């Protein structure tokens, strides 16, 4: 078994409680419940149909409710959408590279998808370009996907550009999928939110934010810290200044609150993960919240 997927499996089996792993597996199976991928026809609405499947334009023309009917597919598709800019190579709160947290989270969901017979693909990119790995259903393919993430998310890589990655998804992903967006701990501006809004029309979306380390925290007091954006050092006297620390914490709080507010407004289930041992239980809460919101 290749290295990255072995690490994912080991974490699922050892670090996580087995009950949580089983619940995660079961919750994943219900993500697409009652859904399918390709439009087939329109028929009269009957009690029990989902409101979101009503074709409102056709309903207005006909004068009575009409709902969209879809062709059922045995296999579903999960597309991992990862911003692999150099920000993802920075340190997470647990001391490991954020890239490792992202790989574990994406790998855990991808592995469960493959276990269910589903296909997993990847759209990964940064300011230097975007790469597409077509969806397949083998563990060896998932390992290749995880390797691509690791290879791209380097300190000497291009800067992060989530907007460019999402623009590629909008242009190229036509069939209905489950999109798992893995992003850096950054703001979601209006233009990014507009792209995500377009994607919500067709796709199921889960959003994972990989959290930064708190560079002002006491645990890093004796460690030299650098900004991965421009490789500039953070002076010790700035990190010791209480007023600067308070201002830093407030800026982080405002940024995170604004991101959460935008994602909530788009009805997207989202979580923030900062370390390895949070991954599996947090993913369970993410999928559970997503399924609960759709009922």
N, C-alpha and C positions, 0 to 999 in steps of 0.2 A: 504494500500500500504506500502511496506517495506521501510526502512529508506533511503538507498543509492539511489535507483532508484527514490524515491520521490524527493530527492535533485537534481538529474539530470533533472527530468521533470520540477521542479521549475525553475532551471537555464535556461532551454530552453525557458520557457514561460515568465519569468520576466526579467532576466538580459539581455538576448539577444533581439535585435530588432526583432519584429515578421517577418519583411521582410527577415532578414538574416536567421532566422530559416526556413522559407519556401524555401528559395534558397538552404539552406543546404540539406533539405529533397529532393528537386528536383535534385540536383547535385548527391546525393547518388544513385538515381535511374538509373543514366546513367553510373555508373562505369562499369557494366558488359555488356553494350550495345553491341550487336553483338557477344557476347561471350557465351560460354557454358563450361561445365566442363569435359565431357568425349569424348575421341577420338572415331570416328566412322569409317571413311573410307577416302580414298584419291580420289580426282577427278581433272580433268583439271582446271587450273586457268582460271577465267573469270574476265574481268575488274570490279573493285569494291571490289574484295576480298582484305583482308588485307595482306600486304607484310609479316608480321610476321607469317602468317599461311602457307606460302609456305614451303613444305617439300623439302629442297634443295638436300638431298641425293637421294630421289626418282626422283626429277627433273633431276639430273645428269645421273641417269640410263636410264630414259625414253627419254631424249633428248628434252623434252618440259616441261613447267612449270606445276607442280602439287601442289595442295593445300590441306591442312588437313580439313576434315569435322568433325564437332562435333555434339554430341547429345545434344539438347537443354533441359534444366531443368527449371522447374517453380521456384524452390527455389535455392537461392545461399547460400553460406556459408562464414561467416566472422569469422576468427580466430584471437582473441586478443592474441598477443605474448608479455608478460610483464616480464621485469626483476624486480623481487620483492625483490631484496637484500636490506640490511639495508640502502644503499645509498638513496633509494626511501623514506625513513622515515625522511630524512634531511629536512631542511627548504628551501622553494622556495623563490623567490624574493619578493613575495607578503606577506610573513610572515606565510603562511599556510604550512603544511607538503606537500612535493612534492607528496606524496601518494594521497592526496586529489585532486590535480590537475590531476594526472594520472587517478584516478577513474572517475572524471568528464568527461575527454576527451574520455576515453574508453567507459564509460556509455552512453555518447551522441551518439557516432557512433553505439554502440550496440542497443540502443533504436530505432534509426531510421531504422536499419536493421530489427529489430523485427516488426516494423510498416509496413515494406514492405513485410512481410511474410517470411523473410530470417532467417536462423539459425545462432546462435552465439556460439562459443566455446572459450576455454581459454587454453593456454599453459603458465604457470607461473613458475618461478623458480629462483634459486640462487645457490651459491656454496654448499648449503645443499641438493639440489635435485630439481627435476622438476615435476610439477603436471599437468596432462591433465584433462580438463573438456570437455566431448564430446559436440558437437554442438547440440543445440535445439532452438526452436523458441518461447518460452514463456517468458513473462516478469519476472515471478518468477524465471526462470532459469538464466536470466540476473542478477537479484539481487544476486543469489547465486555466480555467477562469480565475481561480484564486492566485495562481502564479502570475497572471497578467496584472492583477491588482498590485501585488508585491513589487513586480518589476517596474511599474510606472510610478508608484508612490515613493519617490526618493528625495532626499534633501537637495540633490543637484538637479531635480526635475523641474518641469515648467510650473508656473504658478497655478493655483486653483482657479477654475472657471466653470462653476456649476451651470451657469446660464447656457454656455456653449454645449454642454452635455445634454441639457434638457431640450435645447433647440434641435439637436440631432434626433432625440426620441420623437419629438413632434413630427419631424420630417419623414422618418423612416419606419416607425412602428405603427402599422395599420390595423393589425389583428388585435382583438381584445386580449389583454394580458394582466397579470398581477405585476405591477412595477414596485420594486423595493429600492427606494432612493436612499443611498448612503452618502451623507454629506459631512463636510467639516463643520466645526462649531462657528458658524458665521451667520450673518443676518440674511433674512429672506426679503429682498427688496421688492418693489412693485412690479418690476419687469419679470423677475423670477416667479413671483406669485401669478402673474398673467399666464406664463407658460404652463405652470402647474394646473391652473384652472382649465386650460384647454385639454390637458391630459385626463382630468377627472371625468370629462364627458364620456370617454370610451373605456378607461381602464380603472381597475382597483389599484389603490396606491397605499403603500406603507412607507413611512419616513423614519429613518434612523439618523440621528445626529451623534457624531462621535465627539465627545467633549474634550476640550483643552485641559491641560494641567493649569492650576492656579499658580502662576509664576511668582506671586506675592506670598505664597504659603510658607510657613516656617520650615517645612520639610525640604525646601529647595534653597534654604538660606545659605548653605555652604557650597552650593553647586553653581558653576557658571551657567548663565542662561543666554540664549541667542534667539533672535527673531528669525524664523526660517524664511520669511518673505524677502529679507535683504541681508541676512547673515550678520546683522548688527548685534552687538552685545547689549545687555540690559544692566546698567550700572547698579552696583550694590546699594548706593545711597538712595536711589529711587525706590528700590524694593523695600527699604527699611522705613520709608516715610509713611506715617500713619494716614496723613491726609490723602496722599496719592493712592494708598491702598483702598481707602474708602471710596475715592472717586472711581478707581478701577472696578471695584465690586459693583458700584451703582451702574456703571456703563455696561458691564456684563449682564446685570439683571434686566436693564431696559432692553438690550439686544435680544436676550432670550425670551422675554415677555412678548416683544413684538413679533418674533418668529412664531411662537406658539399661538398668538392671536390670529396671525394670517393663516396658519395651517388649520386651526379650529374653524375659521370662517369658511374654509374650503372643504370642511368635513373630512379631513385627512387624519387618520390615526398616526400618532408620532410619539417617539421616545427619545431620550438622550442617554447615551451609555458612556461611561467614563473609564471603565476598567474591565478586565477579563471576567472576574467573578460575578459581574452584574449581567452578563450577556444573556444567558438562557432564561432566568426568571423574568428579565425585562422583555425579552422577545415574546414570552408567553403572555404577559400583560398587554403587549402591543396587539397581538393577534386576537386575544379575547376581547379587547376594547373595540377592535375593528368589526368583529362579528356581531358584537352586541349593538353597535351603532347601526348595523344594516338590518336588524330585525324589526 
